[in-house]
């Protein structure tokens, strides 16, 4: 049985959420190919009149990429499932945009306090751009409930590969 979080798939998201998911995935793919992700994201954000949001988005993603202390789970463009990091980022943006009282350290886990504060600052700038264009990311209780529990259920068919120690671990 799959966790409740995986019941929401990309086709079930609102268009604004899909743009954010596409941007996250495009950023990751570009970085993996040693390309600058900003030109493609600028093209997409320009259509929504939020091209100024590319810089804070890029900085936010770089901070997460370099300083996150848990595995980053982002899926490829063709996947209908949402990765854990994608859910975290959707949640972070919706929490900031809707001014909810949630401990943001539970959402994006960055061990260095300075980097965490900078990541929140960049997220706020992204939200300001979204707000100016009247683009809203809805609050999803299915995602928020994850942060109110101490444990997070992971599918038992997910395998993490530890490149440093060259080990394969099956999550249970």
MOBELKA-V388867 format. One record per residue. PSI is psi in degrees with one decimal (none if undefined). OMEGA is omega as a letter, one per 20 degrees, with the letter a starting at -180 (NA if undefined). BURIAL is # if it has 9 or more other ideal C-beta (glycine too) atoms within 8 Angstrom, else .. Layout:
# MOBELKA-V388867
psi = (PSI,PSI)
omega = (OMEGA,OMEGA)
burial = (BURIAL,BURIAL)
This chain:
# MOBELKA-V388867
psi = (135.6,150.8,159.0,-30.8,-32.9,0.0,-23.9,120.1,171.2,-44.8,-21.9,-5.5,158.3,160.5,-38.2,-37.0,-38.0,-37.3,-43.0,-43.2,-45.3,-42.8,-42.1,-47.4,-41.0,-40.2,-47.7,-46.4,-44.1,-43.8,-40.9,-28.8,8.0,38.2,155.4,120.4,-17.0,-40.2,-43.4,-39.2,-34.5,-43.2,-45.3,-48.8,-29.1,-34.8,-26.1,1.5,35.8,34.1,-24.7,-14.8,-9.3,-41.7,-51.3,-33.9,-46.9,-45.0,-42.2,-46.1,-37.9,-40.6,-44.9,-45.9,-38.3,-24.2,1.6,137.6,14.7,159.7,139.5,118.6,99.0,133.9,171.3,167.8,-33.1,-7.1,134.0,-13.8,154.5,135.7,161.9,-43.1,-34.1,-42.3,-43.3,-45.0,-40.3,-44.8,-45.5,-49.3,-42.6,-35.2,-46.3,-45.1,-37.4,5.9,46.7,152.9,90.7,140.6,109.3,-17.1,-23.3,-21.7,-58.9,116.3,100.7,124.9,-34.3,118.9,-40.5,-43.4,-34.9,-42.7,-42.5,-39.5,-40.6,-40.4,-44.0,-37.0,-39.9,-40.4,-39.2,-44.6,-38.6,-42.2,-42.7,-43.0,-40.6,-33.7,7.2,39.9,123.8,143.3,118.0,153.6,126.9,115.3,-30.4,-35.4,-43.0,-35.6,-27.0,-33.6,-8.2,-5.2,156.8,-22.1,153.5,123.9,133.5,141.2,140.5,3.1,9.7,131.4,127.0,137.2,119.7,99.2,-33.3,-48.5,-0.5,51.8,148.9,130.0,134.3,128.5,134.7,none)
omega = (a,r,a,a,a,r,r,a,a,r,r,a,r,a,a,r,r,r,r,r,r,a,r,a,r,r,a,a,r,r,r,r,a,r,r,a,a,a,r,a,r,r,a,a,r,r,r,a,r,a,r,a,a,a,r,r,a,r,r,a,r,r,r,a,a,a,a,a,r,r,r,a,r,a,r,a,a,a,r,r,r,r,a,r,r,r,r,a,r,a,a,a,a,r,r,a,a,r,r,r,r,r,a,r,r,a,r,a,r,a,a,a,a,r,r,r,r,r,r,r,r,r,r,r,r,r,r,r,r,a,r,r,r,r,a,r,a,r,r,a,r,r,a,a,r,a,r,r,a,a,r,a,r,r,a,r,r,r,r,r,r,a,a,a,r,r,r,r,r,a,r,NA)
burial = (.,.,.,.,#,#,.,#,#,#,.,.,#,.,.,#,#,#,#,#,#,#,#,#,#,#,#,#,#,#,#,.,.,.,.,.,#,#,.,#,#,#,.,#,#,.,.,#,.,#,.,.,#,#,#,#,#,#,#,#,#,.,#,#,#,.,#,#,.,.,.,#,.,#,#,.,.,.,.,.,.,#,#,#,#,#,#,#,#,#,#,#,#,#,#,#,#,.,.,.,.,#,.,#,.,.,#,#,#,#,.,.,.,.,#,#,.,#,#,#,.,#,#,#,#,#,#,.,#,#,#,.,#,.,#,.,#,.,.,#,.,#,#,#,#,#,#,.,.,.,.,.,.,.,#,.,.,.,.,.,.,#,.,.,.,.,.,.,.,.,#,.)
